[in-house]
Amino acid sequence: MTLETNLFFIDDDGTAYLLSATNMNRDINIYKLDTSWTKPVLLVNTICKGLHRETPAIIKKKTENIISSVQRLPDGIRVKPCIHLPLI
């Protein structure tokens, strides 16, 4: 597994997560971190499988986490929503 880009996210309950572009930027993995926020303890989900996404960003809106990322396309780069997730 190669970690190309990542984002550290702290939920309202203090739980920390790491979002990371993986598999040569084909997928985005969401990892739950330990209580000291220093190492992953659980792979929570793999999203945007095979979509060549990178540079994930997360925005909290009411009861959802909206994850956006950059997608490389033959005619250029686009930023668009990747997935809407209920609070993790």
Backbone as numpy.savetxt, mean C-alpha at the origin, in Angstrom:
# Nx Ny Nz CAx CAy CAz Cx Cy Cz
11.47 -11.35 -2.79 10.63 -10.17 -2.79 11.51 -8.94 -2.79
11.21 -8.01 -3.64 11.94 -6.75 -3.71 11.02 -5.63 -3.28
11.49 -4.80 -2.35 10.71 -3.65 -1.91 11.21 -2.42 -2.66
10.42 -1.91 -3.59 10.84 -0.76 -4.38 10.46 0.56 -3.73
9.23 0.70 -3.30 8.77 1.91 -2.64 7.87 1.50 -1.49
7.77 2.34 -0.47 6.91 1.97 0.64 6.35 3.20 1.33
5.32 2.98 2.11 4.64 4.03 2.86 4.31 3.48 4.24
4.63 4.24 5.25 4.33 3.91 6.62 3.01 4.57 6.98
2.07 3.82 7.55 0.74 4.34 7.88 0.38 3.92 9.29
-0.12 4.87 10.10 -0.54 4.58 11.46 -2.05 4.79 11.54
-2.76 3.73 11.91 -4.22 3.80 12.04 -4.59 4.51 13.35
-5.87 4.84 13.50 -6.34 5.56 14.69 -6.07 4.81 15.99
-6.02 3.48 15.94 -5.79 2.70 17.15 -4.31 2.53 17.46
-3.43 3.18 16.67 -1.99 3.10 16.92 -1.30 1.95 16.20
-2.06 1.13 15.49 -1.47 0.05 14.72 -0.77 0.62 13.50
0.44 0.17 13.25 1.22 0.67 12.11 1.23 -0.35 10.99
1.20 0.15 9.77 1.22 -0.68 8.57 2.27 -0.14 7.61
2.78 -1.03 6.80 3.72 -0.67 5.75 3.10 -1.07 4.42
2.92 -0.11 3.53 2.47 -0.39 2.17 3.70 -0.39 1.30
3.84 -1.40 0.48 5.06 -1.52 -0.30 4.78 -2.06 -1.69
5.34 -1.39 -2.70 5.31 -1.94 -4.05 6.25 -3.14 -4.06
5.79 -4.26 -4.56 6.58 -5.49 -4.55 6.51 -6.17 -5.91
7.27 -7.24 -6.04 7.23 -8.05 -7.25 7.51 -7.18 -8.49
8.62 -6.43 -8.42 9.02 -5.54 -9.53 7.93 -4.52 -9.86
7.31 -3.97 -8.82 6.23 -2.98 -8.93 4.97 -3.53 -9.58
4.79 -4.84 -9.58 3.56 -5.42 -10.12 2.43 -5.42 -9.11
2.76 -5.51 -7.82 1.77 -5.63 -6.76 2.06 -4.61 -5.66
1.08 -4.43 -4.76 1.29 -3.65 -3.54 0.91 -4.53 -2.37
1.83 -4.71 -1.43 1.58 -5.50 -0.23 1.31 -4.57 0.95
0.42 -5.00 1.83 0.14 -4.28 3.07 0.58 -5.19 4.22
1.54 -4.70 5.00 2.07 -5.45 6.14 1.68 -4.76 7.43
1.25 -5.54 8.43 1.06 -5.01 9.78 2.42 -5.07 10.47
2.78 -3.99 11.19 4.06 -3.94 11.87 3.91 -4.31 13.35
5.01 -4.68 13.98 4.98 -5.01 15.40 4.70 -3.74 16.22
4.53 -3.89 17.52 4.15 -2.75 18.37 5.22 -1.67 18.45
6.46 -2.01 18.13 7.51 -0.98 18.11 7.66 -0.36 16.72
6.85 -0.82 15.77 6.81 -0.32 14.39 8.13 -0.52 13.66
8.86 -1.58 14.01 10.19 -1.78 13.42 10.29 -2.98 12.48
9.30 -3.89 12.52 9.35 -5.04 11.62 7.96 -5.56 11.30
7.79 -6.09 10.09 6.50 -6.66 9.71 6.22 -7.95 10.48
4.96 -8.12 10.90 4.57 -9.35 11.59 3.49 -10.11 10.83
2.84 -9.43 9.85 1.75 -10.08 9.14 1.56 -9.43 7.78
1.47 -10.26 6.74 1.06 -9.77 5.43 -0.46 -9.70 5.45
-1.02 -8.50 5.49 -2.46 -8.30 5.62 -3.17 -8.55 4.30
-2.59 -8.05 3.21 -3.25 -8.15 1.92 -2.27 -7.83 0.80
-2.51 -8.38 -0.38 -1.82 -7.98 -1.60 -2.88 -7.41 -2.52
-2.67 -6.15 -2.94 -3.67 -5.47 -3.75 -3.05 -5.06 -5.09
-3.88 -4.67 -6.00 -3.44 -4.19 -7.33 -2.53 -5.22 -8.00
-2.86 -6.48 -7.87 -2.00 -7.55 -8.41 -1.82 -7.42 -9.91
-0.56 -7.39 -10.33 -0.23 -7.36 -11.74 -0.49 -6.04 -12.44
-0.80 -4.99 -11.69 -1.18 -3.72 -12.32 -0.01 -2.74 -12.48
1.18 -3.17 -12.12 2.38 -2.32 -12.26 2.19 -0.97 -11.57
1.86 -1.03 -10.29 1.66 0.17 -9.48 2.90 0.42 -8.64
3.14 1.67 -8.30 4.22 2.03 -7.41 3.86 3.30 -6.67
4.68 3.67 -5.72 4.50 4.86 -4.90 3.09 4.92 -4.29
2.74 3.93 -3.46 1.40 3.94 -2.86 1.23 5.09 -1.88
0.03 5.61 -1.83 -0.35 6.64 -0.86 -1.70 6.27 -0.29
-1.94 6.63 0.95 -3.20 6.27 1.58 -3.85 7.51 2.18
-5.15 7.64 1.95 -5.93 8.75 2.47 -7.09 8.16 3.25
-7.31 8.64 4.46 -8.43 8.15 5.26 -9.63 9.06 5.03
-10.76 8.45 4.69 -12.00 9.20 4.49 -13.12 8.47 5.22
-13.55 9.03 6.33 -14.59 8.46 7.18 -14.23 7.04 7.58
-14.90 6.03 7.03 -14.65 4.64 7.45 -13.84 3.86 6.43
-13.25 4.54 5.45 -12.48 3.84 4.43 -11.06 4.40 4.34
-10.15 3.53 3.96 -8.82 3.95 3.58 -8.78 3.85 2.06
-8.48 4.97 1.40 -8.41 4.99 -0.05 -6.94 4.96 -0.44
-6.56 3.94 -1.15 -5.17 3.78 -1.56 -5.04 4.16 -3.02
-4.16 5.12 -3.28 -3.87 5.53 -4.64 -2.43 5.19 -4.94
-2.11 5.10 -6.22 -0.74 4.81 -6.60 -0.52 5.24 -8.04
0.73 5.23 -8.41 1.12 5.57 -9.78 1.08 4.31 -10.62
0.52 4.39 -11.80 0.52 3.26 -12.72 1.28 3.66 -13.98
2.26 2.85 -14.35 3.01 3.11 -15.58 2.28 2.47 -16.75
1.98 3.30 -17.74 1.31 2.84 -18.94 2.21 3.11 -20.14
2.02 2.43 -21.25 2.87 2.66 -22.42 2.92 4.12 -22.88
1.81 4.86 -22.69 1.77 6.25 -23.14 2.06 7.25 -22.02
2.49 6.80 -20.87 2.85 7.71 -19.78 2.50 7.17 -18.42
2.54 8.04 -17.42 2.30 7.67 -16.03 0.98 8.29 -15.59
0.19 7.52 -14.87 -1.09 7.99 -14.36 -1.14 7.78 -12.84
-1.77 8.71 -12.13 -2.05 8.51 -10.72 -3.54 8.27 -10.62
-3.90 7.14 -10.03 -5.33 6.84 -9.90 -5.59 5.95 -8.71
-6.84 5.95 -8.24 -7.17 5.10 -7.10 -6.89 3.64 -7.42
-6.39 2.97 -6.44 -6.06 1.56 -6.59 -7.17 0.71 -5.98
-7.60 1.08 -4.79 -8.59 0.28 -4.08 -9.17 1.08 -2.92
-10.39 0.81 -2.56 -11.00 1.38 -1.36 -11.12 0.24 -0.37
-10.54 0.41 0.81 -10.57 -0.63 1.84 -11.29 -0.13 3.07
-12.11 -0.98 3.72 -12.61 -0.59 5.03 -11.41 -0.43 5.95
-11.60 0.27 7.05 -10.49 0.43 7.98 -9.93 -0.92 8.33
-8.62 -1.02 8.28 -7.92 -2.30 8.48 -8.02 -2.72 9.94
